[in-house]
Amino acid sequence: MEKRPVAVFDIDGTVFRSSLLIELVEELIARDIFPKTAQKTYAHEEEEWVNRKGGYDAYINKVIQVFRTHSKGLVYGEIADIAGEIIEAKKDRVYRYTRDLIAELKAKGYFLLAVSRSPKFIVDGFAYEMGFDKSYGIFYATGPTDRFTGEIEDEFLIMNKSAVLARAIDKDNLSLIGSVGVGDTESDISMLDMVETPIAFNPNRLLYRHAKQRNWKVVVERKDVIYDV
C-alpha cells in the first residue's frame, strides 16, 4: 500500500481562532459546572499573556490544570455534550489561511492530522468538521461509571508533538516525503522540525526566532490580510 504524505496542524490558535480548551473551561464556569473561583487559577497567566508579558504555554498549562482538577467526578457525556454545543456554535471561527490550506492539501490527497492540547473529545469533533483524517488531544481518563478520574492517559506522548506525529506515521502508514506542518508556538517546534515544509503561522516570539534561524516559511494573518514575513 502506497504511503500518503502527511500534513500536520496544531489546532488552537493555528486553525481555530481561540483555544478549544479555554472555550470549554469558560463555558463550564459560566454554567456553574466548574466553580467561579476556578478562573483565579489561570487569571494571572491570562493577564500576563494578554499584556504580552508572559508566555502562552504558562497560560494554557494553568487552564489544563483547571480542567483536570474540576472535571474529576463529572460525567463524561454531559461535558462532551457541552463541547459539542461549542463546536456547533464556533466551528467557523477559523483562520482563512489554514482553512484554505487544509482544503488544498486534502484535495491533493494528503493525510490530514490534527494535534492539540485541548481535550480529545472536543478536538475530535472540531477536526471532523474541518475534514481531518485523524486527531490527537489530551485523553482524560474515565472510570467504570463514565466519570472523569482526574488522570491523563499517555500524558508524555500528547505533550510531545513530535512523538504524536511519529506514532501517526507508524500507525497510519504515512510518509514524511512532501510533508507539511503548521504551528504557532514553541510547543510546535519539535513537530515542525520533522516535516519537509514547516510553516510558522502567526508565531509567538520563540517560534518566530526559531523559524527565522531555520529559514522556515512564516505567515501572518491579520483581519483580512495574509502575508509572508
Secondary structure, DSSP 8 states (H G I E B T S, - for coil): ---EEEEEEE-BTTTBSS-HHHHHHHHHHHTTSS-GGGHHHHHHHHHHHHTTSS-HHHHHHHHHHHHHHHSTTSBHHHHHHHHHHHHHHHTT-B-HHHHHHHHHHHHTT-EEEEEEEEEHHHHHHHHHHHT-SEEEEEEEEE-TTSBEEEEEETHHHHT-HHHHHHHHHHHTTEEEEEEEEEESSGGGHHHHTTSSEEEEES--HHHHHHHHHHT-EEEEEETTEEEE-
